[in-house]
Amino acid sequence: MKVYTKTGDAGTTALFGGTRVPKHHIRIDSYGTVDELNSFIGLIRDQEIDVRSKEILIHIQNKLFTVGAVLATDPEKMILKNGKERLNIPKINEEDIELLENEIDKMETELPPMTHFVLPGGHTTVSHCHVARTVCRRAERLATALYELEPFDKHTLKYLNRLSDYLFVLARKLSKDLQADEVKWIPTKLD
């Protein structure tokens, strides 16, 4: 199989199910942003971090391929007239969301309580987490806009929302692990 097909040379691409849409379509922007997020998570995983976090990040990367598949599927092509699913696409389920929540809860037990917003930074690894978190929020915004136009399984939206929370708490955990300064945001006036 060749990497290039030349079918997108005119500015369109195919969704799962065969429907062609412009490459600037919100559906493409949605799953393209999820792909970008997956790349940033890979960057975090490549840092010197604990084994458990790496394992969870690999799991998340696999789930993001599922999210991308959901977003890349034409809803009109997903269901046959007899009500059965035409395409065998995995789903995000409640257990996937609970895994993120459980990991957040575990990390938070080891962290001081939040009293202020935190400025992103302090260590390159922590900064990678914050970049991934903000890309995740963008993916969520795009996915919710798509959902308003063409609804899909709500677990997908819930997963993206919880994932951004996970990435924020992971950034705080890695700040602690790496003994990086966590700078609180305290509004001040310049002299």
Secondary structure as GFF3:
##gff-version 3
##sequence-region A 1 191
A	DSSP	beta_strand	12	14	.	.	.	ID=ss1
A	DSSP	beta_strand	20	22	.	.	.	ID=ss2
A	DSSP	alpha_helix	26	45	.	.	.	ID=ss3
A	DSSP	alpha_helix	51	71	.	.	.	ID=ss4
A	DSSP	alpha_helix	75	78	.	.	.	ID=ss5
A	DSSP	alpha_helix	94	109	.	.	.	ID=ss6
A	DSSP	alpha_helix	124	149	.	.	.	ID=ss7
A	DSSP	alpha_helix	154	177	.	.	.	ID=ss8
###
